[in-house]
């Protein structure tokens, strides 16, 4: 399964300030989290797919950098609510 345009619109509407605000860090983290979840399910079935595993690690790194940005440039409450709403351990 891939991340469809409809999924992206839904995440943008939920986490962005406006529906066209796709560039905010919150929306990017939400989209990356959804893609990581999809790849995790794929890797549970295909354990030897190492190229996908590497891609997932790169997405994890990008999400981690965006979360660090949010942690230092937003209020702690905004950071905590984003983490809790996405279900990310941290």
Phi, psi and omega per residue, in radians:
X1 nan 2.453 3.126
X2 -1.967 2.904 3.111
X3 -1.451 1.981 -3.070
X4 -1.478 2.933 3.111
X5 -1.123 -0.604 3.113
X6 -1.124 -0.697 3.083
X7 -1.093 -0.731 3.137
X8 -1.134 -0.704 3.107
X9 -1.100 -0.698 3.134
X10 -1.131 -0.778 3.129
X11 -1.150 -0.653 3.119
X12 -1.143 -0.728 3.130
X13 -1.169 -0.602 -3.091
X14 -1.356 -0.728 -3.009
X15 -1.849 -0.281 3.121
X16 -1.530 2.807 3.104
X17 -1.264 -0.655 3.054
X18 -2.189 2.973 -3.104
X19 -1.292 -0.356 -3.140
X20 -1.702 0.067 -3.102
X21 -1.526 1.391 -3.116
X22 -1.580 -0.172 -3.039
X23 -1.647 -0.106 -3.120
X24 -1.185 2.652 -3.085
X25 -1.094 -0.606 -3.142
X26 -1.107 -0.749 3.136
X27 -1.179 -0.725 3.134
X28 -1.088 -0.715 3.117
X29 -1.129 -0.698 3.142
X30 -1.135 -0.754 3.130
X31 -1.149 -0.759 3.103
X32 -1.097 -0.671 3.131
X33 -1.111 -0.704 3.111
X34 -1.136 -0.761 3.125
X35 -1.118 -0.691 3.119
X36 -1.130 -0.694 3.116
X37 -1.115 -0.703 3.110
X38 -1.122 -0.782 3.133
X39 -1.167 -0.572 3.108
X40 -1.102 -0.768 3.103
X41 -1.111 -0.689 3.103
X42 -1.093 -0.731 -3.090
X43 -1.286 -0.372 3.050
X44 -1.172 -0.567 -3.139
X45 -1.548 -0.521 -3.075
X46 -2.093 1.405 -3.006
X47 -1.173 -0.418 -3.076
X48 -1.727 0.234 3.131
X49 -1.483 1.445 -3.006
X50 -1.325 -0.483 3.111
X51 -1.211 -0.653 3.069
X52 -1.206 -0.631 3.103
X53 -1.075 -0.737 3.121
X54 -1.129 -0.724 3.094
X55 -1.077 -0.671 3.112
X56 -1.167 -0.681 3.096
X57 -1.092 -0.666 3.106
X58 -1.154 -0.697 3.091
X59 -1.135 -0.677 3.088
X60 -1.068 -0.725 3.120
X61 -1.133 -0.721 3.114
X62 -1.130 -0.741 3.107
X63 -1.123 -0.706 3.132
X64 -1.084 -0.725 3.110
X65 -1.129 -0.724 3.102
X66 -1.139 -0.671 3.102
X67 -1.163 -0.646 3.065
X68 -1.107 -0.699 3.084
X69 -1.056 -0.827 -3.140
X70 -1.091 -0.673 -3.114
X71 -1.096 -0.619 -3.067
X72 -1.639 -0.333 -3.052
X73 -2.001 -0.042 3.081
X74 -2.109 3.022 3.099
X75 -1.275 2.660 3.141
X76 -1.046 -0.539 3.129
X77 -1.165 -0.718 3.110
X78 -1.106 -0.726 3.117
X79 -1.095 -0.822 -3.116
X80 -1.105 -0.746 -3.131
X81 -1.148 -0.634 3.093
X82 -1.139 -0.795 3.126
X83 -1.047 -0.789 -3.104
X84 -1.213 -0.668 -3.115
X85 -1.227 -0.524 3.106
X86 -1.548 -0.254 3.132
X87 1.296 0.592 -3.130
X88 -1.611 2.326 3.082
X89 -1.327 2.258 3.015
X90 -3.135 nan nan
